Amino acid sequence: MKQILITGYIGYNNAGDEGIARVITGHLRERIPEVEITMLSSNPPETAYAYGVRAIGWRDPVAIAEAVRHTDLTILGGGGLFQDYWGFDPTTILTRDHWGLSFYLSPALLSAIYAKPVMLYAIGAGPLLSEYGRQYTKVAGDIASRIAVRDEGSKDLFISLGVNPAKITVTGDPAFDLTPAPDAAALDEVREWKSDGPAVAVCLRTWNFGADSTFSDREIARALDEFLDREGGRLLFVAFEGGDDVYCANRVAGQLRHKDRATVLTRWCSPETIAGILSNASLVLGMRLHSVIFSLAAQVPVVALEYDPKVGALAELVGIRDFTLPFGGLDAHALSERMRQALRESPRLRELGGKATAEMRVRARQTADIAAGLLNQAPATIDYGPDTRDLIGRLVAAQINLTEAMIKRVEACAEALGQPTVGIRPLAMADAVVAKVKNLVGQALP
């Protein structure tokens, strides 16, 4: 039985990334029915249940190494994994402290050590704000046998880093092929939302890079009020990722004049349910990338707020650049007018969304075809290049130094407690220190 290891932003209840995971697992099983899939997750029990996979904790480097050792293919993706907005610490790679870019790199580097094929699957790349981020992303690209990116900008970035362009294919985001839940229209909040005029879905997130959230909240609220003044209807704020999106929605909703026409959806919803809710909209104001994708897939007019280059890249790819506004420096009147224009041009935008989605679904399935091809091809010896060899050597040396430093600290503890250290193995020494401390604590208790 073939085995695949998938690493992505999984287990965080982000509707976009969970939707991606849903489609990827489905596409792979269609092509390789007997495949056994393992996912790295922040919530292994929930992930295992949701996707019918084996799931292991993302902060367990020993389990990750074992999973890589037994896999036949390592997949990184999909989604915008290769960015360093929140920094990047290379010393955390292959440790339980890895996160963000260092977490996604750990399975790639282990795969190189174990000579396992790697695929970057429907990846978004950038921005990369640090030199370390650029160096290590290049290494991931060099390790990968194939790279499927979801937009031209990501392809250009990998090429600019020196990654071989022959291995890169522009495909599409898997979430275009997510099946919406048909019963979303029966939710009480959705029925009320659709009861009076245009039903506008609003999908926001907090963002403070190059934008002031206080200003943006105010301008969005003013734009929504102006839209309601002129078009009527109701607003439904739909959260894609738990508490923060709900908090952002409440901030904006709290500034509306027409509070009586707005509802913040606070219940947890699956990606399929959220896609189903957006399919019932007359118009979507989308900041979250996958709110735009779900809208296009449902042929619902959408106005996108470009807080990240990936939103603009999608807009270019599907032809909705005219209905995409930069999040930094929003103008309430301009946003309201663009929303009203999208509503007026609904037939054209629905047709555009239908054509774009048909192509994106083909591309999404093409990505799965590439993965299946890698899984079925004969094992080959791969030279990952000098950058990767050097990086792996430096990482191994760093882990050796870290291990030695920890052993010295255990020795110091043992000596302070009067425990022997000469000829004692580190783990036995640590066990003896723990036992001694427990004994001393027990003696100190009344």
Secondary structure, DSSP 4 states (H G I P E B T S, - for coil): --EEEEESS-SS-BHHHHHHHHHHHHHHHHH-TT-EEEEEESSHHHHHHHHTSEEEETT-HHHHHHHHHH-SEEEEEEEEEE--TT---GGGTTSTT--THHHHHHHHHHHHHTT--EEEEEEEE----SHHHHHHHHHHHHH-SEEEESSHHHHHHHHHTT--GGGEEE---GGGGPPPPGGGGGSHHHHHHTTSS-EEEEE-----SSS-HHHHHHHHHHHHHHHHHHH--EEEEE-SBHHHHHHHHHHHHTT-S-GGGEEEE-S---HHHHHHHHHT-SEEEE-SHHHHHHHHHTT--EEEEESSHHHHHHHHHHT-GGGEEESTT--HHHHHHHHHHHHHTHHHHHHHHHHHHHHHHHHHHHHHHHHHHHHHSPP------HHHHHHHHHHHHHHHHHHHHHHHHHHHHHHHTT---TT--HHHHHHHHHHHHHHHHHHH--
